[in-house]
Amino acid sequence: MASFDEGSSAGSDTPFAERAPMPSPRLASSVAPVLTVGCGPPPPTDDATAVRASLDSVNARIIEFFAAGQADSLAALYLPDAIIFNANAKPIVGRDSIAAYFRRMLTGASWAVNLETQSVHAQGTLAVAHGRYGIVLTFEGAPDAPVTDLGHTVTAWRRTADGWRVLYDVATSESRRRSPGS
């Protein structure tokens, strides 16, 4: 097996320019644009603390809209092409479908929701947040039998002229599902 130093310039009296073949000017001019693409400074990265504060503000509105049963207000916080991904269900695609989904969810039940941002990664107009959620769902006619769920979220956000809006929303529950007969 060759050693790392084999063929290197270490200990050589021959300058590198004399040992390395020089590309033709034509080759150099065609390769130079490709090589310089990644040489500039990285695109500006948003301050994750500031983005997190903004996302927490939107999450506070989500909590309020759930408590008030405002499905259309919830859906307005999603982009027109947003997608909600829930376990064991087909994706809910588009703001209109998301509004209908929230209307079905909020009918006949009251929701107490808690959202807690755990981490945020942001760059430019995009952000990805990991968080935790807690839900207490009380059905009309069964106030003594609330359903509780705890879990995690991963949400992709896009900053628009109207503020941060949800692009992709993924939730996964920690609650154990009961199978029939258990």
N, C-alpha and C positions, 0 to 999 in steps of 0.2 A: 504494500500500500504506500502511495506517495505521501511524503510529509507535507505539511502546510507550507513550509518554506521553499519547497522544491520549485524552481523556476521563478522565484521572486527576485526582486531587485536587491534584497538584503545582501550586502557584502560585494556587490558588483561594482566595477569601476566604469561600466558603460552607462552613460546617461539614458534615462528611460526613453527620451525622444529618439535616440539612435536605435534602440532595440525594438520599439513598437512600430509596426507598419502604420503609416498615416493614411487615412481614408482619402479618396479622391475628393476634390471640391464639390463635385456633383452629389456624391453620397452624403457628404457632410451637410450640404444645404437641404437635402431631403429628410435627413434624420433630425436635424437641429430643432424644428418645430415640435416634433414628438418628444424629444428629450426635455424641452423647456416647459411643457404643460404642467408638470408637477413641481416646478422649481419656484414658483411664486409663493407668496404668503398664503396660508390657508384662509378660506372664507371666514368672515367674522363669526365668532361664536357668541351666542347670547349668554348673558350672565344667568346661570342656572338658578341662582337665588331669586332674581327678579322674575324669571319665567315661572318659577314655582309659586311665588306670591300671586301672580296673575291666574295661574291654574287653580290655586286654592280659592280664589275669588269666584271663579266660574263654578267650582265644585260647591261652594256655599249656595250659589243660585240653584244648582241642581237639587240640593237638599231641600231648599225652600219650595221648589216647584213640585217635588214629590209629595211633600207634606200638604201642599195646597191642591194636589190633584190636577196640576196644569200640564197635561200631555203636550199640547202644542208649544208651550213655552220650553219644555224639555227638548222637543224635537228641533226647535230653532237654534239650539246650541250645537247642533250637528251640521256638518257641511251637506250640501245637496246630494253628493255622491258618497256619503258616509256609509259604513257597514258596521253592524253590531254582530259579534260572534259570541254565541252562548253555547255551552256544552250540550251535546246531544240534540242540537237543533240546527235547522238551516239558517244561513246568514240572513240578516234583515238588511236589505240593501236600499239606500236612498232615504232622503228626509221624509217623504210622504209615507213610506212603509214604516219608518221609525215612529212617526206620529201615531199611526194606526196601532202599532205595537204598544206604545205607551198608553193610549186610550184604553186598550183591552186590559192592560196590567192594572190600571188605576180604577177601573170600574168595579164597584162592590167591595173595595178594600181601602184601608188607610195604611200609609207607608211611613215608617220612621227610618230614615236612611242616614248613615254616617259614612263619610268618605275621608280617608287620610292618605295624603301623598307621602310615599316613602322615598322616592328618588325621581330626579328629572334629568334628562339629557336633552340639550337644545342646541340647535344650530340654525341660524337664519330664521326662516318662517316655520320651521318644523320643530316639534318637541315630542319626546316619548316619556311617559310617566308610568312608574309602577306605584301601585297603591294598595290599600286594604279597604274593604267595605264591610259594613255591618247593616243588616236590615231586620226590622221587626215589622211583620206584615200582619195586620189584624183584619179579618174578614167581617163584613157586616153580618149580623146575626150570630156571630161566634166570638164576642169580645174576650171571652175567657180562654181562648185557644189560639194565641198568636203564634205565628211561624217565625223562627229566627234563622238567619243565615249569615255566615261570615265567610269571607274569601278574599281573593286578590284580583287586581285589575292591571291590565296593561293597556294604555290609551295613547294613540298617536294623535297629536294635535297639529293644526295649521293656524298660523296667525293670519287673520284677514283684516280688512278695514274695520270690521265690526268687533274685533278682538279675537281671542283664541276660540277655535271651534273644533269639535271632535271629528276626526277622519276615520279612525278605526277604534272600536271599543271591544275589548276582550275581558270577560270575567270568568273566574273559575272559583267554584265553591269549595270550602273546606268541609262542609256538612256532608255527613254520610247519608247516602240515599238508601232508602229501604227497598228491598226487592219484594215482590208479591209473596205473601205467606211468611214473611219474617217478622 
